[in-house]
Every structure is written in C-alpha cells, then in structure tokens.
Amino acid sequence: MASHVKCPSCGVYNTNADYCKNCGAVLSYEKRREISFKKEEEARQERARIDREENPSFYEKYKDHRYWIVRALATVTHSIALAVLAIGTFIAWLFTAIAA
C-alpha cells in the first residue's frame, strides 16, 4: 500500500519516502524521532563532559599535583574509597545470595 505524505516545508506530495524529493525535508515520524533523540543524547553527553571539567573529583583534581605528598594522599584516599565500595558490594551480593 502506497503512503502519500505532503511535505510540511514545500507542500509537494511524496510516495513511500522518508525525505522530500523536492526540498529534502524529513517526512517520516520515525526519522524525526531518531534525529531528535540523537541530538538530545549528544547534548546530554556534552553537558556531562562540561560538568566533569568544571567539577572534577578529589582524586582527579589532585592526582597530578606538584607536591608528592598531596598526590600520595589523593591516591590513598581513592584506594580506601574503592576498598569500601568493594566490601559494600560484596556484602550486598552476599545478602542477596543468602535471601535467594
């Protein structure tokens, strides 16, 4: 079954097409949605990148510090945080395994 769609930009009728033959405008709702989602995802990633640059973590901020004692403190603090997270994850997994 043929699908006849009128282009919102130029008014030309197109048959079974995602793009207008005359002006190249997007006709398909699926394509419009894909393009919109892609733009939103790129914008979200850009906002996340800017946020990471403006607000670095303690470790990211001091891992390349010019004084070795500050670098060591940042590394030790980061290592302790990772160990606590690993232990907490193991305990959560253990409770889940016992409950199941």
C-alpha positions in Angstrom: 0.0 0.0 0.0 1.5 3.3 -1.0 1.9 6.1 1.5 1.3 9.6 0.2 2.7 12.3 2.5 2.6 16.0 2.0 5.9 17.8 2.7 5.4 20.4 5.6 8.1 22.6 4.0 7.3 22.8 0.3 3.9 21.2 0.0 4.9 18.5 -2.6 3.3 15.1 -2.2 5.8 12.2 -1.8 5.1 8.5 -2.2 6.8 6.0 0.2 9.7 8.3 1.1 11.4 9.3 4.3 12.7 12.5 2.8 11.0 15.0 0.4 12.1 14.6 -3.2 11.9 18.4 -3.8 13.5 20.0 -0.8 15.0 17.1 1.2 12.9 17.7 4.4 12.3 14.8 6.8 8.8 13.3 6.3 8.9 10.2 8.4 8.0 10.5 12.1 10.4 7.7 12.9 13.3 9.5 11.3 12.3 12.8 13.0 12.2 11.0 16.4 15.6 9.3 15.7 17.2 12.7 14.8 15.6 14.3 17.9 16.8 11.5 20.2 20.3 11.7 18.7 20.5 15.4 19.2 19.3 15.1 22.8 21.8 12.4 23.5 24.7 14.5 22.1 23.5 17.4 24.2 23.4 15.2 27.3 26.9 13.9 26.7 28.2 17.5 26.1 26.6 18.6 29.4 28.2 15.7 31.2 31.6 16.4 29.7 31.4 20.1 30.8 30.2 19.1 34.3 33.2 16.7 34.6 35.6 19.5 33.5 34.1 22.1 35.9 33.7 19.8 38.9 36.4 17.2 39.0 36.5 14.7 41.8 39.0 15.0 44.6 41.2 12.3 43.0 41.1 13.8 39.5 41.9 17.2 40.9 44.9 16.2 42.9 46.4 13.1 41.2 48.8 15.3 39.2 49.6 17.8 41.9 53.1 19.2 42.0 53.8 18.0 45.6 54.2 14.3 46.1 52.6 14.2 49.5 49.3 15.6 48.0 49.5 13.0 45.2 50.1 10.3 47.8 47.2 11.5 49.9 44.8 11.6 46.9 45.9 8.1 45.9 45.5 6.6 49.4 42.1 8.3 49.8 41.0 7.0 46.4 42.2 3.4 47.2 40.4 3.5 50.6 37.1 4.6 48.9 37.4 1.8 46.3 38.1 -0.8 49.0 35.0 0.4 51.0 32.9 0.2 47.8 34.2 -3.3 47.0 33.4 -4.5 50.5 29.9 -3.0 50.4 29.2 -4.5 47.1 30.3 -7.9 48.3 28.1 -7.6 51.4 25.1 -6.6 49.2 25.8 -9.6 46.9 26.1 -11.9 49.9 22.8 -10.8 51.4 21.1 -11.2 48.0 22.6 -14.7 47.5 21.5 -15.8 51.0 18.0 -14.4 50.5 17.6 -16.1 47.2 
